[in-house]
């Protein structure tokens, strides 16, 4: 279903709820007008959510919590996506039961989290996350075991429990402060999320600067939701982002890795990337990349990044596999080439040695900001190193290169480079023919490559005869005459 159709349906639904149809000034409605901070409850016949659209495991959790005497609601993105006509990726639940009480009800429960205690109810590969209603941390004792803030205002520990009203105030965006009850099938709106859905507006709950200081990752979430839901970040929500963007430097590198996967591997990578650049957030996540940006954003490297993100979005829509390694290989490729050229010129090292030193420097710098696991950085190194091996097309080199576990990723990377870089047309065309050809034909292709002369690896110099320039052999000094 097209997004414009979905939002039209939501707009019509909200008009119906508010008692205002097109062309009417006002119509009496059984639903009272929204008052800021007050709950508005919609009965089953006043909203479109059906239990048929909710995960069976989520319903089991809701029913058992209700049967145990607790209040429990489907909340957040699951409710929002159901209202938008989307299939929710996951279903989160909020309840007045404490984590320990939840664990007592479910044998398949495990408690996680340090900053805020959560319960995960495990059904095979399906995990239902259950959170206790959050309260205001300043209204309880300030024990470091319950609540703690940094000097910058960031919440370090937040195990403070409260009511559903307080929980709604603690949510990040109004469109995520919507609660559905499986007990009586009612929908509860505390912060005007229904109207904001209809207006395609992303509105932060509370004072934006305070909320961003509490958790700077909310700035990334604002951009992600705006791109994912095709919504506009409201002016008051957007206003502090550029100034507070450096606060992301205080976020643990491991958490930022998880956030980047949500940003770039969910099917809206290009739109997310543009918003991140617009608000100065990408520059905090990838400072080495940002240093190579141009005023108009149209350099070959920037075109390369955008083309890679377009391809990533296409693969996600086609339900094809996407990997963090390929994503990071494309984002950081320009940094490696640029640093390699500097090292080659400054140190006089051969290109390959300078290139591999640049690989180590760029990855080490990036991992300090975003903790990319070693299993992915190893794959990134392989993809980059294979770009050098792909230029060697004589003898056994092509076959050995094709046997490498990461050859397919490196080959796709070469084809992607060819779309924006000059001088790669013959090499990428040769490899396309070589991969598609029979083993009997490949020796002929190798002879053609030999006659034409292999292209030097990126950044490597050749002499006038088309051969790689080599350093002169060192001669041993003659022994001094006695």
ZIURCOR-V267259 format. One record per backbone hydrogen bond with DSSP energy under -0.5 kcal/mol. CO is the residue of the C=O (numbers start at 1). NH is the residue of the N-H. E is the energy in kcal/mol with one decimal. If there is no record, write none. Layout:
co:nh:e
CO:NH:E
CO:NH:E
This chain:
co:nh:e
2:6:-2.2
3:7:-2.7
4:8:-1.7
5:9:-2.2
6:10:-2.2
7:11:-2.6
8:12:-2.5
9:13:-2.3
10:14:-2.8
11:15:-2.4
12:16:-2.1
13:17:-2.3
14:18:-2.8
15:19:-0.9
15:20:-3.0
19:27:-0.8
21:24:-2.1
30:32:-0.5
35:38:-2.5
40:189:-2.5
42:187:-2.4
43:46:-2.1
44:47:-1.0
50:53:-1.6
51:54:-1.5
55:59:-2.2
56:60:-1.9
57:61:-1.9
58:62:-2.4
59:63:-2.9
60:64:-2.3
61:65:-2.3
62:66:-2.4
63:67:-2.7
64:68:-1.8
65:70:-2.5
66:69:-1.5
71:96:-1.4
73:94:-2.5
74:180:-3.0
75:78:-0.8
75:92:-0.6
76:80:-2.4
77:81:-2.9
78:82:-1.8
79:83:-2.1
80:84:-1.4
81:86:-3.0
82:85:-1.1
86:88:-0.7
90:92:-0.5
91:129:-0.7
92:75:-2.3
93:131:-2.7
94:73:-2.6
95:133:-2.8
98:102:-2.5
99:103:-2.4
100:104:-1.6
101:105:-1.0
102:105:-0.8
102:106:-1.4
105:107:-0.5
106:109:-1.0
108:122:-2.9
110:120:-2.8
112:118:-2.8
115:158:-3.4
117:132:-0.5
118:112:-2.5
119:121:-0.6
119:130:-3.3
120:110:-2.1
120:122:-0.7
121:123:-0.5
121:128:-2.7
123:126:-2.2
125:127:-0.5
126:123:-3.5
127:129:-0.6
128:121:-2.9
129:93:-2.6
130:119:-2.6
131:95:-2.0
133:162:-1.9
135:137:-0.6
136:139:-1.8
137:140:-0.8
143:146:-1.8
143:147:-2.7
146:159:-1.9
148:156:-3.0
148:157:-1.8
150:153:-1.6
154:150:-2.7
157:148:-2.3
158:160:-2.0
159:161:-0.5
160:135:-2.4
163:167:-2.4
164:168:-2.2
165:169:-1.7
166:170:-1.6
167:171:-0.7
168:171:-0.8
172:205:-2.8
173:176:-1.8
174:177:-1.5
176:76:-0.6
177:190:-1.3
178:76:-1.0
179:188:-3.2
180:74:-2.9
180:182:-0.5
181:185:-1.0
186:181:-2.5
187:42:-3.2
188:179:-2.4
188:190:-0.5
189:40:-2.1
190:37:-0.6
192:196:-1.8
193:197:-2.1
194:198:-2.0
195:199:-2.1
196:201:-2.8
197:200:-1.0
200:232:-2.7
201:203:-0.7
202:234:-2.3
203:174:-2.3
207:211:-2.5
208:212:-2.7
209:213:-2.2
210:214:-2.0
211:215:-1.7
214:155:-2.5
215:218:-2.2
216:219:-1.8
216:220:-0.6
217:221:-2.2
218:222:-2.3
219:223:-1.7
220:224:-2.6
221:225:-2.9
222:226:-2.1
223:227:-2.2
224:228:-2.8
225:229:-2.9
226:230:-0.5
226:231:-1.9
232:202:-2.9
234:238:-2.4
235:239:-2.0
238:241:-1.5
238:242:-0.5
240:244:-2.3
241:245:-1.3
244:247:-2.3
245:248:-2.2
246:249:-2.0
247:250:-2.0
248:251:-1.5
252:256:-1.8
253:257:-1.5
253:371:-1.5
254:258:-1.4
255:259:-2.0
256:260:-2.3
257:261:-1.6
258:262:-1.5
259:263:-2.0
260:264:-2.5
261:265:-2.1
268:272:-2.2
269:273:-2.8
270:274:-2.2
271:275:-1.8
272:276:-2.7
273:277:-2.2
274:278:-2.2
275:279:-2.1
276:281:-2.3
276:282:-1.4
277:280:-1.1
281:284:-0.7
281:285:-1.5
282:286:-3.0
286:290:-2.5
287:291:-1.6
289:292:-1.8
290:293:-1.5
294:297:-1.0
299:303:-2.7
300:304:-2.3
301:305:-2.1
302:306:-2.3
303:307:-2.6
304:308:-2.2
305:309:-2.2
306:310:-2.3
307:311:-2.2
308:312:-2.1
309:313:-2.4
310:314:-2.1
311:315:-2.3
312:316:-2.2
313:317:-2.3
314:318:-2.0
315:320:-3.3
316:319:-1.5
323:327:-1.6
324:328:-2.7
325:329:-2.3
326:330:-2.0
327:331:-2.3
328:332:-2.1
329:333:-0.6
332:336:-1.8
333:337:-2.2
334:338:-2.5
335:339:-2.6
336:340:-2.6
337:341:-2.0
338:342:-1.7
339:343:-2.5
340:344:-2.4
341:345:-2.2
342:346:-2.5
343:347:-2.5
343:349:-0.6
344:348:-1.6
350:354:-2.4
351:355:-3.0
352:356:-2.4
353:357:-2.0
354:358:-2.1
355:359:-2.2
356:360:-1.8
357:361:-2.3
358:362:-2.8
359:363:-2.2
360:364:-2.4
361:365:-2.2
362:366:-2.2
363:367:-2.7
364:368:-1.0
365:369:-0.5
366:369:-1.3
366:370:-3.0
370:372:-2.3
373:376:-1.4
373:377:-2.0
374:378:-2.7
375:379:-0.8
376:380:-2.3
377:381:-2.4
378:382:-1.9
379:383:-2.5
380:384:-2.3
381:385:-3.0
382:386:-2.3
383:387:-0.7
384:387:-0.9
384:388:-0.6
385:388:-1.1
385:389:-1.4
386:390:-2.3
388:391:-1.2
389:392:-1.7
391:393:-0.7
394:397:-1.8
396:400:-2.5
397:401:-2.5
398:402:-2.3
399:403:-1.2
401:404:-1.3
404:407:-2.1
406:410:-2.4
407:411:-3.1
408:412:-2.5
409:413:-2.0
410:414:-2.1
411:415:-2.2
412:416:-2.2
413:417:-2.4
414:418:-2.2
415:419:-0.8
416:419:-0.8
417:420:-1.7
417:421:-3.4
421:424:-0.6
424:428:-2.7
425:429:-2.2
426:430:-2.4
427:431:-2.2
428:432:-2.1
429:433:-2.1
430:434:-2.6
431:435:-2.8
432:436:-1.7
433:437:-1.2
438:441:-1.3
438:442:-1.2
439:443:-0.6
441:444:-0.8
441:445:-1.4
442:446:-2.2
443:447:-2.1
444:448:-2.0
445:449:-2.0
446:450:-2.1
447:451:-2.3
448:452:-2.2
449:453:-1.5
457:460:-2.5
461:469:-1.4
463:466:-1.9
467:463:-2.6
